[in-house]
């Protein structure tokens, strides 16, 4: 269960409420349409029209997920995402962008977005993507607090950190933890989308989210990211996490 969905009632009893979504979008017609769609699907929805207002609301900690347009008046979506991640590494963020170049997609995900959706988009697909990102896998409740990687780096899964002041987002840690739980084999990217991102197995979605998150992790944990030893690519099979006990056995 997403911790943000756990509310406390007036008598102190924990209760589950509707997920709260913040939509940061300056185009009136798109914003109004998105508000209507997500209210219809049972979410509590708030919105912001400008970058400054969006940043203020995004940093309030009141929302389970933020739908964040890239092109905004004032502060753009990239800066907002960067500021969110500086304060909260667990906040769920999906970026909406008309920019579809690899550079823009990589920039958004590198700044810490959980996923991206390119305009124009299918409303049905967007709702499914939101549901997927909000769906928690529970990975962090079932694996060890510490992971010792092939190169000796010690990862603290609970505090989203590693030796040397390395900080991870919640999604990056989910990827590491799932790869760790399956360390005896390579994990296909489609499996990561299902188990980590929560996509339904029947969803046919083109996304580079997994590949870019793997690249981000390699930049953080590998001694030489261009020649990875901890997260290795097994051609035609997926990604495999190499742990310290494997290196010590050799």
DADA-V606280 format. One record per pair of residues at least 24 apart in sequence whose C-alpha atoms are under 10 Angstrom apart, sorted by the first residue. I is the first residue (numbers start at 1). J is the second residue. If there is no record, write none. Layout:
i = <I	I>
j = <J	J>
This chain:
i = <1	1	1	1	1	2	2	2	2	2	2	2	2	3	3	3	4	4	4	4	4	4	4	5	5	5	5	17	17	18	18	18	18	18	19	19	19	19	19	19	19	19	20	20	20	20	20	20	20	20	21	21	21	21	21	21	21	21	21	21	21	21	21	22	22	22	22	22	22	22	22	22	22	22	22	22	22	23	23	23	23	23	23	23	23	23	23	23	23	23	24	24	24	24	24	24	24	24	24	24	24	24	24	24	24	24	24	24	24	24	25	25	25	25	25	25	25	25	25	25	25	25	25	26	26	26	26	26	26	26	26	27	27	27	31	33	34	34	34	34	37	37	37	38	38	38	41	49	50	50	50	50	51	51	51	51	51	52	52	54	55	55	55	55	55	56	56	58	58	58	58	59	59	59	59	59	59	59	60	61	61	61	62	63	63	64	64	64	64	64	64	65	65	65	65	65	65	65	65	65	66	66	66	66	66	66	66	67	67	67	67	67	67	67	67	67	67	68	68	68	68	68	68	68	68	69	69	69	69	69	69	69	69	69	70	70	70	70	70	70	70	71	71	71	71	77	78	78	78	78	78	78	78	78	79	79	80	81	81	81	81	81	81	82	82	82	82	82	83	83	84	84	84	85	85	85	85	85	86	86	88	88	89	89	89	89	89	89	89	89	90	90	90	90	90	90	90	90	91	91	91	92	92	92	92	92	92	93	93	93	94	94	94	94	96	96	96	97	102	105	105	105	105	106	106	106	106	106	106	106	107	109	109	109	109	109	109	110	110	110	110	110	110	111	111	112	112	112	112	112	112	112	113	113	113	113	114	114	114	114	114	114	114	114	115	115	115	115	115	115	115	116	116	116	117	117	118	125	125	125	128	128	128	128	129	129	129	129	129	129	130	130	131	131	131	131	132	132	132	132	132	132	132	132	133	133	133	133	133	133	134	134	135	135	135	135	135	136	136	136	136	136	137	137	137	137	137	137	137	138	138	138	139	139	139	139	139	139	139	139	139	140	140	140	140	140	142	142	142	143	143	143	143	144	144	144	145	146	147	147	147	147	147	148	148	148	148	148	149	149	149	149	149	149	149	149	149	149	149	149	149	150	150	150	150	150	150	150	150	150	150	150	150	150	151	151	151	151	151	151	151	151	151	151	152	152	152	152	152	152	152	153	153	153	153	153	153	154	154	155	162	162	163	166	166	167	168	168	168	169	171	171	171	172	172	172	172	172	172	173	175	175	175	175	176	176	176	176	176	177	178	179	179	179	179	179	180	180	180	180	181	182	182	183	183	183	183	183	184	184	184	184	185	185	185	185	185	185	185	186	186	186	186	186	186	186	186	186	186	186	186	187	187	187	187	187	187	187	188	188	188	188	188	188	188	189	189	189	189	190	191	192	192	211	214>
j = <134	135	136	137	138	64	90	92	134	135	136	137	138	64	90	136	61	62	63	64	65	90	91	62	63	64	134	43	44	42	43	44	45	64	43	44	45	63	64	65	131	134	44	45	46	62	63	64	65	66	45	46	47	58	62	63	64	65	66	67	92	93	130	46	47	48	54	57	58	62	63	64	65	66	67	68	93	47	48	49	54	57	58	65	66	67	68	69	94	96	48	49	50	51	53	54	55	57	58	66	67	68	69	70	71	72	77	80	95	96	49	50	51	54	67	68	69	70	71	72	73	77	96	50	51	54	69	70	71	72	73	69	71	72	69	123	67	123	126	127	123	124	127	123	127	130	127	73	74	75	76	77	75	76	77	79	80	76	80	80	79	80	81	83	84	80	84	83	84	91	93	83	84	85	86	87	88	91	84	87	88	91	91	91	92	90	91	92	93	133	134	91	92	93	94	114	130	131	133	134	91	92	93	94	95	113	130	92	93	94	95	96	113	115	116	117	130	93	94	95	96	97	113	116	117	94	95	96	97	98	116	117	118	119	95	96	97	98	99	104	108	96	97	98	99	108	104	107	108	109	110	111	112	113	108	111	111	108	109	110	111	112	113	108	110	111	112	113	111	112	111	112	113	111	112	113	168	169	111	112	169	170	113	160	167	168	169	170	171	172	114	160	168	169	170	171	172	173	169	170	171	130	133	134	169	170	171	130	133	134	126	129	130	133	120	121	126	121	208	207	208	209	212	208	209	211	212	213	215	216	212	208	209	210	212	213	216	209	212	213	215	216	217	169	216	168	169	170	171	172	213	216	169	171	209	213	169	170	171	172	197	209	210	213	171	197	207	208	209	210	213	207	208	209	206	207	207	203	204	205	198	199	200	203	197	198	199	200	203	205	198	199	197	198	199	200	193	194	195	196	197	198	199	200	171	193	196	197	198	199	197	198	195	196	197	198	199	174	195	196	197	198	174	178	194	195	196	197	198	174	195	196	173	174	175	176	177	178	181	195	196	170	173	174	177	178	177	178	181	177	178	180	181	177	180	181	177	177	176	177	180	243	244	180	242	243	244	245	180	221	222	229	230	231	241	242	243	244	245	246	247	221	222	229	230	231	241	242	243	244	245	246	247	248	221	222	223	228	229	230	242	243	244	247	221	230	243	244	245	247	248	221	222	223	230	243	244	221	244	221	220	221	221	220	221	220	216	217	220	217	196	197	213	196	210	213	214	216	217	217	210	213	214	217	214	217	231	240	241	241	241	231	239	240	241	242	240	241	242	243	241	240	241	239	240	241	242	243	240	241	242	243	234	237	238	239	240	241	242	231	232	233	234	235	236	237	238	239	240	241	242	233	234	237	238	239	240	241	233	234	236	237	238	239	240	214	237	238	239	238	238	238	239	239	239>
